[in-house]
């Protein structure tokens, strides 16, 4: 199995993780499908959403698979008046990752990253490994350390 850039970064930081692979279904890249294939509850499978603020530019929001991103809350947390999702066609150019494979670890540039604080209730969570069909399972504290992220509570609607 070929390692992704995200996995190589974790290796370089001596962070323990597990890679879980599954057959990706391009017609259904949703977190529900991923959770069922890797054997974790949906609340432990976190999706990485890429948005842009009117003041700060691109930011990442890492939220549980069973939640939606509250745009007003992330705008306030990130110091923006407005935040909007970036167009899917721009994902690879902006992050270096394709839709369904965006990892909060190892993006082309270091973007401000906001991780939902619900992650801290689990011993391990899953995030994309940087490729469709691959998830990294690691402790939320190690995820925070790996992206040098600021943990923020996001309100879900």
DSSP file (Angstrom, degrees, kcal/mol; ACC not computed):
  #  RESIDUE AA STRUCTURE BP1 BP2  ACC     N-H-->O    O-->H-N    N-H-->O    O-->H-N    TCO  KAPPA ALPHA  PHI   PSI    X-CA   Y-CA   Z-CA
    1    1 A X              0   0    0      0, 0.0     2,-0.3     0, 0.0     0, 0.0   0.000 360.0 360.0 360.0 128.7    0.0    0.0    0.0
    2    2 A X        -     0   0    0      1,-0.1     2,-0.2     0, 0.0     0, 0.0  -0.581 360.0-126.4 -77.8 135.0    1.4    3.4   -1.0
    3    3 A X        -     0   0    0     -2,-0.3     2,-0.1     1,-0.1    -1,-0.1  -0.570  19.3-133.4 -82.2 144.1    1.6    5.9    1.7
    4    4 A X     >  -     0   0    0     -2,-0.2     4,-2.3     1,-0.1     5,-0.2  -0.425  27.6-103.9 -87.3 168.6    0.0    9.3    1.3
    5    5 A X  H  > S+     0   0    0      1,-0.2     4,-2.2     2,-0.2     5,-0.2   0.892 123.2  55.6 -58.6 -40.2    1.6   12.6    2.1
    6    6 A X  H  > S+     0   0    0    123,-0.6     4,-2.0     1,-0.2    -1,-0.2   0.917 108.3  47.2 -60.5 -43.4   -0.5   12.8    5.2
    7    7 A X  H  > S+     0   0    0    122,-0.5     4,-2.5     1,-0.2    -1,-0.2   0.891 110.2  52.6 -65.7 -39.5    0.7    9.4    6.4
    8    8 A X  H  X S+     0   0    0     -4,-2.3     4,-2.3     2,-0.2    -1,-0.2   0.878 107.8  51.9 -64.4 -36.6    4.4   10.4    5.7
    9    9 A X  H  X S+     0   0    0     -4,-2.2     4,-1.2     2,-0.2    -2,-0.2   0.931 110.0  48.4 -64.8 -44.2    3.9   13.6    7.8
   10   10 A X  H ><>S+     0   0    0     -4,-2.0     5,-2.6     1,-0.2     3,-0.5   0.914 110.9  51.4 -61.4 -42.2    2.5   11.5   10.7
   11   11 A X  H ><5S+     0   0    0     -4,-2.5     3,-1.7     1,-0.2    -1,-0.2   0.917 106.9  53.2 -58.4 -43.9    5.5    9.2   10.3
   12   12 A X  H 3<5S+     0   0    0     -4,-2.3    -1,-0.2     1,-0.3    -2,-0.2   0.746 111.3  46.6 -66.2 -22.5    7.9   12.1   10.4
   13   13 A X  T <<5S-     0   0    0     -4,-1.2    -1,-0.3    -3,-0.5    -2,-0.2   0.329 112.6-119.8 -98.5   5.9    6.3   13.3   13.7
   14   14 A X  T < 5 +     0   0    0     -3,-1.7     2,-0.5     1,-0.2    -3,-0.2   0.860  57.7 159.3  55.4  39.2    6.4    9.7   15.2
   15   15 A X      < -     0   0    0     -5,-2.6     2,-0.3    -6,-0.1    -1,-0.2  -0.803  39.1-128.7 -94.7 131.2    2.6    9.8   15.5
   16   16 A X        +     0   0    0     -2,-0.5   123,-0.5    -3,-0.1     2,-0.3  -0.611  43.1 148.2 -79.9 134.7    0.8    6.4   15.8
   17   17 A X        -     0   0    0     -2,-0.3     2,-0.4   121,-0.1   121,-0.2  -0.959  37.3-132.3-155.3 168.6   -2.0    5.9   13.4
   18   18 A X  E     -A  137   0A   0    119,-2.0   119,-3.0    -2,-0.3     2,-0.6  -0.989  15.2-141.4-126.7 139.4   -3.8    3.1   11.4
   19   19 A X  E     -A  136   0A   0     -2,-0.4     2,-0.5   117,-0.2   117,-0.2  -0.900  15.6-167.3 -99.1 126.4   -4.7    3.3    7.7
   20   20 A X  E     -A  135   0A   0    115,-2.7   115,-2.4    -2,-0.6     2,-0.3  -0.966   7.3-162.4-113.3 123.4   -8.0    1.8    6.9
   21   21 A X  E     +A  134   0A   0     -2,-0.5     2,-0.3   113,-0.2   113,-0.2  -0.717  13.9 167.0-104.3 156.0   -8.7    1.2    3.2
   22   22 A X        -     0   0    0    111,-1.9     2,-0.8    -2,-0.3    16,-0.1  -0.968  46.6 -86.1-157.1 162.6  -12.0    0.6    1.5
   23   23 A X        -     0   0    0     -2,-0.3     2,-0.2    14,-0.1   110,-0.1  -0.688  48.2-138.1 -79.0 114.3  -13.4    0.5   -2.0
   24   24 A X        -     0   0    0     -2,-0.8     2,-0.7   108,-0.2     5,-0.1  -0.523   7.2-150.7 -75.6 138.2  -14.4    4.1   -2.7
   25   25 A X  B >   -D   28   0B   0      3,-0.5     3,-2.3    -2,-0.2     8,-0.1  -0.923   1.0-160.0-110.3 105.0  -17.7    4.7   -4.5
   26   26 A X  T 3  S+     0   0    0     -2,-0.7     3,-0.3     1,-0.3    -1,-0.1   0.708  92.3  57.4 -62.1 -18.7  -17.4    7.9   -6.5
   27   27 A X  T 3  S+     0   0    0      1,-0.3    -1,-0.3    -3,-0.1     2,-0.2   0.615 117.7  32.9 -84.7 -11.8  -21.2    8.1   -6.7
   28   28 A X  B <   +D   25   0B   0     -3,-2.3    -3,-0.5     1,-0.1    -1,-0.3  -0.692  59.8 154.2-145.9  88.0  -21.3    8.2   -2.8
   29   29 A X        +     0   0    0     -3,-0.3    -3,-0.1    -2,-0.2    -1,-0.1   0.254  37.0 133.4 -95.5  11.0  -18.3    9.8   -1.1
   30   30 A X     >  -     0   0    0      1,-0.1     4,-1.9     4,-0.0     3,-0.3  -0.156  69.1-116.5 -66.9 157.2  -20.4   10.7    1.9
   31   31 A X  H  > S+     0   0    0      1,-0.2     4,-3.1     2,-0.2     5,-0.2   0.810 112.3  61.7 -62.6 -32.5  -19.2   10.1    5.5
   32   32 A X  H  > S+     0   0    0     33,-0.2     4,-2.1     1,-0.2    -1,-0.2   0.933 106.6  45.2 -60.2 -45.5  -22.1    7.6    6.1
   33   33 A X  H  > S+     0   0    0     -3,-0.3     4,-1.7     2,-0.2    -2,-0.2   0.916 114.3  48.4 -63.9 -44.5  -20.7    5.3    3.4
   34   34 A X  H  X S+     0   0    0     -4,-1.9     4,-2.0     1,-0.2     5,-0.2   0.936 109.8  52.3 -62.1 -47.3  -17.1    5.7    4.7
   35   35 A X  H  X>S+     0   0    0     -4,-3.1     5,-1.6     1,-0.2     4,-1.1   0.907 109.5  48.9 -58.0 -43.7  -18.1    5.0    8.3
   36   36 A X  H  <5S+     0   0    0     -4,-2.1    -1,-0.2     1,-0.2    -2,-0.2   0.860 112.6  48.9 -65.9 -33.6  -19.9    1.8    7.3
   37   37 A X  H  <5S+     0   0    0     -4,-1.7    -1,-0.2     1,-0.2    -2,-0.2   0.782 116.1  40.4 -78.4 -27.2  -16.9    0.6    5.3
   38   38 A X  H  <5S-     0   0    0     -4,-2.0    -1,-0.2     2,-0.2    -2,-0.2   0.460 109.1-117.8-102.8  -0.5  -14.3    1.2    7.9
   39   39 A X  T  <5S+     0   0    0     -4,-1.1     2,-0.3     1,-0.2    -3,-0.2   0.825  70.2 121.4  75.3  32.7  -16.3    0.0   10.9
   40   40 A X      < -     0   0    0     -5,-1.6    -1,-0.2    -6,-0.2    -2,-0.2  -0.936  68.8 -98.8-123.4 150.6  -16.6    3.2   13.0
   41   41 A X    >   -     0   0    0     -2,-0.3     3,-2.1     1,-0.1     4,-0.5  -0.343  36.2-115.2 -61.7 149.4  -19.6    5.1   14.1
   42   42 A X  G >  S+     0   0    0      1,-0.3     3,-1.2     2,-0.2    23,-1.1   0.823 114.8  63.2 -56.5 -33.4  -20.5    8.1   11.9
   43   43 A X  G 3  S+     0   0    0      1,-0.2    -1,-0.3    22,-0.2    -2,-0.1   0.662 103.1  49.8 -68.4 -14.7  -19.8   10.4   14.9
   44   44 A X  G <  S+     0   0    0     -3,-2.1    82,-2.8    20,-0.1     2,-0.7   0.446  92.2  84.4-101.7  -2.8  -16.1    9.3   14.8
   45   45 A X  B <   -b  126   0A   0     -3,-1.2    20,-2.3    -4,-0.5     2,-0.4  -0.898  68.9-160.5-102.3 113.3  -15.6    9.8   11.1
   46   46 A X  E     -E   64   0C   0     80,-3.1    82,-0.4    -2,-0.7     2,-0.3  -0.778   4.7-149.4-102.4 135.6  -14.7   13.4   10.5
   47   47 A X  E     -E   63   0C   0     16,-3.0    16,-2.2    -2,-0.4     2,-0.7  -0.777  11.8-134.7-101.0 146.6  -14.9   15.1    7.2
   48   48 A X  E     -E   62   0C   0     54,-0.4     2,-0.4    -2,-0.3    14,-0.2  -0.898  22.3-167.3-103.9 115.0  -12.7   18.0    6.1
   49   49 A X  E     -E   61   0C   0     12,-3.1    12,-2.5    -2,-0.7     2,-0.6  -0.835   9.7-146.2-105.3 139.6  -14.5   20.9    4.6
   50   50 A X  E     +E   60   0C   0     -2,-0.4    36,-2.1    10,-0.2     2,-0.3  -0.919  28.4 160.9-111.7 121.3  -12.8   23.6    2.7
   51   51 A X  E     -EF  59  85C   0      8,-2.5     8,-2.6    -2,-0.6     2,-0.4  -0.784  29.0-134.5-130.6 172.2  -14.2   27.1    2.9
   52   52 A X  E     -EF  58  84C   0     32,-2.8    32,-2.1     6,-0.3     2,-0.3  -0.999  13.2-147.6-134.1 133.8  -13.1   30.7    2.4
   53   53 A X  E  >  -EF  57  83C   0      4,-2.7     4,-1.3    -2,-0.4    30,-0.2  -0.676  22.5-123.9 -96.4 153.7  -13.7   33.7    4.6
   54   54 A X  T  4 S+     0   0    0     28,-2.2    29,-0.1    -2,-0.3    -1,-0.1   0.698 110.3  25.9 -69.4 -18.4  -14.2   37.2    3.4
   55   55 A X  T  4 S+     0   0    0     27,-0.3    -1,-0.2     2,-0.2    25,-0.1   0.750 131.0  32.0-110.6 -37.8  -11.3   38.4    5.6
   56   56 A X  T  4 S-     0   0    0      1,-0.3     2,-0.2    22,-0.0    -2,-0.1   0.610  89.6-144.2-103.4 -13.4   -8.9   35.5    6.1
   57   57 A X  E  <  +E   53   0C   0     -4,-1.3    -4,-2.7    54,-0.0    -1,-0.3  -0.562  60.1  18.1  83.5-149.9   -9.2   33.4    2.9
   58   58 A X  E     +E   52   0C   0     -6,-0.3    54,-0.6    -2,-0.2     2,-0.3  -0.246  65.1 166.8 -65.5 140.0   -9.1   29.6    2.9
   59   59 A X  E     -Eg  51 112C   0     -8,-2.6    -8,-2.5    52,-0.2     2,-0.4  -0.972  27.2-129.9-146.4 158.7   -9.7   27.6    6.1
   60   60 A X  E     -Eg  50 113C   0     52,-2.8    54,-2.7    -2,-0.3     2,-0.5  -0.908  12.5-164.0-112.6 140.0  -10.5   24.0    6.9
   61   61 A X  E     -Eg  49 114C   0    -12,-2.5   -12,-3.1    -2,-0.4     2,-0.7  -0.991   4.3-160.9-122.8 123.6  -13.3   22.8    9.2
   62   62 A X  E     +Eg  48 115C   0     52,-3.0    54,-2.8    -2,-0.5     2,-0.3  -0.904  25.3 166.1-108.4 108.4  -13.0   19.2   10.5
   63   63 A X  E     -E   47   0C   0    -16,-2.2   -16,-3.0    -2,-0.7     6,-0.1  -0.869  41.1 -89.1-127.3 154.0  -16.5   18.1   11.6
   64   64 A X  E >   -E   46   0C   0     -2,-0.3     3,-1.8   -18,-0.2   -18,-0.2  -0.243  37.8-118.4 -59.6 148.6  -18.2   14.8   12.5
   65   65 A X  T 3  S+     0   0    0    -20,-2.3   -33,-0.2   -23,-1.1   -34,-0.2   0.715 112.5  57.0 -61.7 -22.0  -19.8   13.0    9.6
   66   66 A X  T 3  S+     0   0    0    -24,-0.3     2,-0.3   -21,-0.1    -1,-0.3   0.224 101.5  71.1 -95.7  16.0  -23.2   13.2   11.2
   67   67 A X    <   -     0   0    0     -3,-1.8     2,-0.3    90,-0.0    -4,-0.1  -0.882  69.1-134.5-129.2 159.6  -23.1   17.0   11.4
   68   68 A X        -     0   0    0     -2,-0.3     2,-0.4     0, 0.0    89,-0.4  -0.811  34.6-103.0-106.8 153.7  -23.3   20.0    9.0
   69   69 A X        -     0   0    0     -2,-0.3     2,-0.9    87,-0.1    87,-0.1  -0.640  25.8-137.7 -77.8 127.5  -20.9   23.0    9.2
   70   70 A X     >  -     0   0    0     85,-0.5     4,-2.4    -2,-0.4     5,-0.2  -0.778  14.9-163.6 -85.1 106.3  -22.5   26.0   10.8
   71   71 A X  H  > S+     0   0    0     -2,-0.9     4,-1.9     1,-0.2    -1,-0.2   0.849  86.2  51.7 -64.7 -36.1  -21.3   28.8    8.5
   72   72 A X  H  > S+     0   0    0      2,-0.2     4,-2.2     1,-0.2    -1,-0.2   0.913 111.2  48.2 -66.4 -41.2  -22.2   31.6   11.0
   73   73 A X  H  > S+     0   0    0     82,-0.2     4,-2.7     1,-0.2    -2,-0.2   0.920 112.8  46.5 -66.2 -43.9  -20.3   29.8   13.8
   74   74 A X  H  X S+     0   0    0     -4,-2.4     4,-2.0     2,-0.2     6,-0.2   0.857 110.6  54.4 -69.2 -32.3  -17.1   29.2   11.7
   75   75 A X  H  X>S+     0   0    0     -4,-1.9     5,-3.0    -5,-0.2     4,-0.6   0.950 111.7  43.9 -62.5 -47.7  -17.2   32.8   10.4
   76   76 A X  H ><5S+     0   0    0     -4,-2.2     3,-1.0     1,-0.2    -2,-0.2   0.932 114.7  48.8 -63.3 -46.5  -17.2   34.1   13.9
   77   77 A X  H 3<5S+     0   0    0     -4,-2.7    -1,-0.2     1,-0.2    -2,-0.2   0.852 114.3  46.0 -61.6 -34.7  -14.5   31.7   15.1
   78   78 A X  H 3<5S-     0   0    0     -4,-2.0    -1,-0.2    -5,-0.2    -2,-0.2   0.437 116.0-109.4 -93.0   1.1  -12.3   32.5   12.2
   79   79 A X  T <<5S+     0   0    0     -3,-1.0     2,-0.3    -4,-0.6    -3,-0.2   0.777  75.9 127.4  79.2  26.4  -12.7   36.3   12.4
   80   80 A X      < -     0   0    0     -5,-3.0    -1,-0.3    -6,-0.2     3,-0.1  -0.777  58.3-146.8-111.9 157.8  -14.7   36.6    9.2
   81   81 A X  S    S+     0   0    0      1,-0.3     2,-0.3    -2,-0.3    -1,-0.1   0.826  91.1  16.1 -84.1 -38.5  -18.1   38.3    8.5
   82   82 A X        -     0   0    0     -7,-0.1   -28,-2.2    -8,-0.1     2,-0.4  -0.984  63.0-171.6-136.9 146.0  -18.9   35.6    5.9
   83   83 A X  E     -F   53   0C   0     -2,-0.3     2,-0.3   -30,-0.2   -30,-0.2  -0.997   8.2-180.0-134.2 139.8  -17.7   32.2    5.1
   84   84 A X  E     -F   52   0C   0    -32,-2.1   -32,-2.8    -2,-0.4     2,-0.1  -0.985  34.7-102.4-137.4 149.4  -18.6   30.1    2.0
   85   85 A X  E     -F   51   0C   0     -2,-0.3   -34,-0.3   -34,-0.3     2,-0.2  -0.417  41.9-116.9 -63.9 142.5  -17.6   26.7    0.8
   86   86 A X        -     0   0    0    -36,-2.1   -36,-0.1     1,-0.1     5,-0.1  -0.522  41.4 -88.4 -77.2 153.5  -15.1   26.8   -2.1
   87   87 A X    >   -     0   0    0     -2,-0.2     3,-2.0     1,-0.1     4,-0.5  -0.345  31.8-124.8 -61.5 141.1  -16.3   25.4   -5.4
   88   88 A X  G >  S+     0   0    0      1,-0.3     3,-1.4     2,-0.2     4,-0.4   0.842 109.8  63.8 -55.8 -34.9  -15.6   21.6   -5.7
   89   89 A X  G 3  S+     0   0    0      1,-0.3     4,-0.3     2,-0.1    -1,-0.3   0.719 102.7  50.3 -64.0 -19.2  -13.7   22.3   -9.0
   90   90 A X  G <> S+     0   0    0     -3,-2.0     4,-2.5     1,-0.1     5,-0.3   0.524  83.1  94.0 -95.0  -7.2  -11.1   24.4   -7.0
   91   91 A X  H <>>S+     0   0    0     -3,-1.4     4,-3.2    -4,-0.5     5,-0.6   0.916  87.3  43.1 -54.0 -52.0  -10.4   21.7   -4.3
   92   92 A X  H  >5S+     0   0    0     -4,-0.4     4,-1.7     1,-0.2    -1,-0.2   0.911 114.9  49.2 -65.9 -41.7   -7.4   20.1   -5.9
   93   93 A X  H  45S+     0   0    0     -4,-0.3    -1,-0.2     1,-0.2    -2,-0.2   0.909 119.6  38.3 -61.7 -41.7   -5.8   23.4   -6.9
   94   94 A X  H  <5S+     0   0    0     -4,-2.5    15,-0.3     3,-0.1    -2,-0.2   0.924 134.0  18.0 -77.1 -46.2   -6.3   24.9   -3.5
   95   95 A X  H  <5S-     0   0    0     -4,-3.2    13,-2.0     2,-0.3    -3,-0.2   0.714  92.1-121.1-102.6 -23.6   -5.5   21.9   -1.2
   96   96 A X  S  <<S+     0   0    0     -4,-1.7     2,-0.3    -5,-0.6    -4,-0.2   0.414  82.8 100.5  90.3  -0.6   -3.6   19.4   -3.4
   97   97 A X        -     0   0    0     -6,-0.6    -1,-0.4     6,-0.1    -2,-0.3  -0.861  68.6-125.6-119.8 152.2   -6.4   16.9   -2.7
   98   98 A X    >   -     0   0    0     -2,-0.3     3,-2.3    32,-0.2     4,-0.1  -0.547  45.0 -77.3 -91.9 161.3   -9.4   15.7   -4.7
   99   99 A X  T 3  S+     0   0    0      1,-0.3    -1,-0.1    -2,-0.2    33,-0.1  -0.313 123.4  24.9 -55.0 132.8  -13.0   15.7   -3.6
  100  100 A X  T 3  S+     0   0    0     -3,-0.1    33,-0.3    32,-0.1    -1,-0.3   0.434 120.0  63.3  88.0  -0.6  -13.5   12.7   -1.2
  101  101 A X    <   +     0   0    0     -3,-2.3     2,-0.6    31,-0.1    -3,-0.2   0.145  61.6 135.2-140.6  20.1   -9.9   12.7   -0.3
  102  102 A X        -     0   0    0    -54,-0.2    26,-0.4    -5,-0.2   -54,-0.4  -0.642  33.6-168.5 -79.4 118.4   -9.2   16.0    1.4
  103  103 A X        -     0   0    0     -2,-0.6    26,-0.1     2,-0.2    -6,-0.1  -0.801  27.9-137.8-102.0 146.2   -7.1   15.5    4.5
  104  104 A X  S    S+     0   0    0     -2,-0.3     2,-0.5    24,-0.3     3,-0.3   0.603  90.3  76.6 -74.1  -8.8   -6.6   18.2    7.2
  105  105 A X  S    S+     0   0    0     23,-0.3    -2,-0.2     1,-0.2   -99,-0.2  -0.883 100.7   7.8-104.7 127.3   -2.9   17.0    7.2
  106  106 A X  S    S+     0   0    0     -2,-0.5    -1,-0.2    40,-0.2  -100,-0.1   0.773  73.6 167.3  82.7  27.5   -0.5   17.9    4.4
  107  107 A X        -     0   0    0     -3,-0.3   -11,-0.2     2,-0.1    -1,-0.2  -0.316  53.6-101.3 -66.8 161.3   -2.5   20.4    2.4
  108  108 A X  S    S+     0   0    0    -13,-2.0     2,-0.3   -14,-0.1   -13,-0.1   0.851 108.7  21.0 -52.9 -38.9   -0.4   22.4   -0.2
  109  109 A X  S    S-     0   0    0    -15,-0.3     2,-1.1   -14,-0.1    -2,-0.1  -0.887  93.8-101.9-125.8 159.0   -0.4   25.4    2.2
  110  110 A X        -     0   0    0     -2,-0.3     2,-0.3    -4,-0.1    -2,-0.0  -0.725  47.4-173.5 -83.8 103.7   -0.9   25.6    6.0
  111  111 A X        -     0   0    0     -2,-1.1   -52,-0.2    -7,-0.1     2,-0.1  -0.676  36.8 -91.4 -95.2 150.2   -4.5   26.8    6.3
  112  112 A X  E     -g   59   0C   0    -54,-0.6   -52,-2.8    -2,-0.3     2,-0.5  -0.423  49.9-157.0 -55.9 132.1   -6.2   27.7    9.6
  113  113 A X  E     -g   60   0C   0    -54,-0.2    37,-1.4    35,-0.2     2,-0.5  -0.968  13.3-165.0-125.1 128.8   -7.8   24.5   10.7
  114  114 A X  E     -gh  61 150C   0    -54,-2.7   -52,-3.0    -2,-0.5     2,-0.5  -0.955   7.1-164.4-116.0 118.7  -10.8   24.3   13.1
  115  115 A X  E     -gh  62 151C   0     35,-0.9    37,-1.7    -2,-0.5   -52,-0.2  -0.894  28.1-113.4-107.5 126.2  -11.5   20.9   14.6
  116  116 A X  E >   - h   0 152C   0    -54,-2.8     3,-1.8    -2,-0.5    37,-0.2  -0.318  21.6-132.5 -57.4 133.3  -14.8   20.3   16.2
  117  117 A X  G >  S+     0   0    0     35,-0.6     3,-1.3     1,-0.3     4,-0.2   0.613  97.2  81.2 -69.7 -10.0  -14.3   19.8   19.9
  118  118 A X  G >  S+     0   0    0      1,-0.2     3,-1.6     2,-0.2    -1,-0.3   0.748  77.5  73.8 -63.8 -20.5  -16.5   16.7   19.9
  119  119 A X  G X  S+     0   0    0     -3,-1.8     3,-1.7     1,-0.3    21,-0.3   0.830  83.5  67.4 -58.8 -31.3  -13.5   14.8   18.6
  120  120 A X  G <  S+     0   0    0     -3,-1.3    -1,-0.3     1,-0.3    -2,-0.2   0.620  85.5  68.5 -70.2 -12.0  -12.0   15.0   22.1
  121  121 A X  G <  S+     0   0    0     -3,-1.6     2,-0.3    -4,-0.2    -1,-0.3   0.580  93.9  72.2 -80.7  -7.9  -14.6   12.7   23.5
  122  122 A X  S <  S-     0   0    0     -3,-1.7    18,-0.5    -4,-0.2     3,-0.1  -0.782  71.7-142.6-109.9 150.6  -13.1    9.8   21.5
  123  123 A X  S    S+     0   0    0     -2,-0.3     2,-0.3     1,-0.3    18,-0.2   0.821  93.3  12.6 -72.5 -32.9   -9.9    7.8   21.9
  124  124 A X        -     0   0    0     15,-0.2     2,-0.3    16,-0.1    -1,-0.3  -0.997  64.4-176.3-146.4 148.6   -9.6    7.7   18.1
  125  125 A X  E     - C   0 138A   0     13,-2.8    13,-2.3    -2,-0.3     2,-0.4  -0.883  22.3-123.8-133.9 166.4  -11.2    9.3   15.1
  126  126 A X  E     +bC  45 137A   0    -82,-2.8   -80,-3.1    -2,-0.3     2,-0.3  -0.939  27.6 169.6-116.1 139.1  -10.9    8.9   11.4
  127  127 A X  E     - C   0 136A   0      9,-2.1     9,-3.5    -2,-0.4   -80,-0.1  -0.932  47.5 -77.1-135.4 161.6  -10.0   11.5    8.8
  128  128 A X  E     - C   0 135A   0    -26,-0.4   -23,-0.3   -82,-0.4     7,-0.3  -0.286  29.2-145.2 -58.8 141.9   -9.1   11.2    5.2
  129  129 A X        -     0   0    0      5,-2.2  -123,-0.6     2,-0.5  -122,-0.5   0.449  58.1 -89.2 -86.0  -1.6   -5.6   10.0    4.5
  130  130 A X  S    S+     0   0    0      4,-0.4     2,-0.3     1,-0.3   -32,-0.2   0.587 104.6  71.5 103.3  12.6   -5.4   12.2    1.4
  131  131 A X  S >  S-     0   0    0      3,-0.5     3,-1.4   -31,-0.2    -2,-0.5  -0.980  89.2 -96.4-153.8 147.0   -6.8    9.8   -1.1
  132  132 A X  T 3  S+     0   0    0     -2,-0.3  -108,-0.2     1,-0.2   -31,-0.1  -0.415 110.9  27.4 -61.9 139.6  -10.2    8.3   -1.8
  133  133 A X  T 3  S+     0   0    0    -33,-0.3  -111,-1.9     1,-0.2     2,-0.4   0.586 104.1  94.3  85.2   9.7  -10.6    4.9   -0.2
  134  134 A X  E <   -A   21   0A   0     -3,-1.4    -5,-2.2  -113,-0.2    -3,-0.5  -0.991  46.6-178.3-138.8 129.4   -8.1    5.6    2.7
  135  135 A X  E     -AC  20 128A   0   -115,-2.4  -115,-2.7    -2,-0.4     2,-0.5  -0.961  20.4-138.5-123.7 144.0   -8.8    6.9    6.2
  136  136 A X  E     -AC  19 127A   0     -9,-3.5    -9,-2.1    -2,-0.4     2,-0.6  -0.886  14.1-159.1 -96.6 128.9   -6.3    7.6    8.9
  137  137 A X  E     +AC  18 126A   0   -119,-3.0  -119,-2.0    -2,-0.5     2,-0.3  -0.955  34.0 135.4-109.5 120.3   -7.4    6.5   12.4
  138  138 A X  E     - C   0 125A   0    -13,-2.3   -13,-2.8    -2,-0.6     2,-0.1  -0.936  58.3 -75.7-154.6 170.7   -5.6    8.4   15.1
  139  139 A X     >  -     0   0    0   -123,-0.5     4,-2.0    -2,-0.3     3,-0.2  -0.480  38.8-125.6 -73.3 147.0   -6.2   10.1   18.4
  140  140 A X  H  > S+     0   0    0    -18,-0.5     4,-2.5   -21,-0.3     5,-0.2   0.855 111.5  57.2 -61.6 -32.7   -7.7   13.6   18.2
  141  141 A X  H  > S+     0   0    0      1,-0.2     4,-2.3     2,-0.2    -1,-0.2   0.896 106.8  48.3 -64.7 -38.2   -4.8   15.0   20.2
  142  142 A X  H  > S+     0   0    0      2,-0.2     4,-2.4    -3,-0.2    -1,-0.2   0.859 109.5  52.7 -70.1 -34.1   -2.4   13.7   17.6
  143  143 A X  H  X S+     0   0    0     -4,-2.0     4,-1.7     2,-0.2     6,-0.2   0.951 109.9  48.4 -62.5 -47.3   -4.5   15.1   14.8
  144  144 A X  H  X>S+     0   0    0     -4,-2.5     5,-2.1     1,-0.2     4,-0.7   0.921 113.4  47.4 -57.8 -45.5   -4.4   18.5   16.5
  145  145 A X  H  <5S+     0   0    0     -4,-2.3     3,-0.5     1,-0.2    -1,-0.2   0.888 109.0  55.0 -63.8 -38.5   -0.7   18.3   16.9
  146  146 A X  H  <5S+     0   0    0     -4,-2.4    -1,-0.2     1,-0.2   -40,-0.2   0.797 118.1  32.6 -70.2 -28.2   -0.2   17.2   13.3
  147  147 A X  H  <5S-     0   0    0     -4,-1.7    -1,-0.2    -3,-0.2    -2,-0.2   0.393 101.9-127.6-105.2   2.5   -2.0   20.2   11.8
  148  148 A X  T  <5 +     0   0    0     -4,-0.7    -3,-0.2    -3,-0.5   -35,-0.2   0.916  54.1 173.4  50.6  44.7   -0.9   22.5   14.6
  149  149 A X      < -     0   0    0     -5,-2.1     2,-0.6    -6,-0.2    -1,-0.1  -0.328  39.3-126.9 -86.7 162.3   -4.6   23.3   14.8
  150  150 A X  E     -h  114   0C   0    -37,-1.4   -35,-0.9    -3,-0.1     2,-0.4  -0.947  28.6-129.7-103.9 123.2   -6.6   25.3   17.1
  151  151 A X  E     +h  115   0C   0     -2,-0.6     2,-0.4   -37,-0.2   -35,-0.1  -0.608  34.3 178.0 -77.3 129.8   -9.5   23.3   18.6
  152  152 A X  E     -h  116   0C   0    -37,-1.7   -35,-0.6    -2,-0.4     2,-0.5  -0.988  30.3-123.5-136.1 142.5  -12.7   25.1   18.3
  153  153 A X        -     0   0    0     -2,-0.4     2,-0.4   -37,-0.2   -37,-0.1  -0.736  28.3-162.9 -84.2 126.6  -16.3   24.3   19.2
  154  154 A X        -     0   0    0     -2,-0.5     2,-0.4   -77,-0.0   -36,-0.1  -0.907  15.3-130.1-109.8 139.4  -18.6   24.6   16.2
  155  155 A X        -     0   0    0     -2,-0.4   -85,-0.5   -85,-0.2     2,-0.4  -0.722  23.6-148.3 -87.1 136.0  -22.3   24.8   16.5
  156  156 A X              0   0    0     -2,-0.4   -87,-0.1   -87,-0.1   -89,-0.0  -0.812 360.0 360.0-107.3 144.7  -24.2   22.3   14.4
  157  157 A X              0   0    0     -2,-0.4    -1,-0.1   -89,-0.4   -88,-0.1   0.408 360.0 360.0-108.3 360.0  -27.6   22.9   12.9
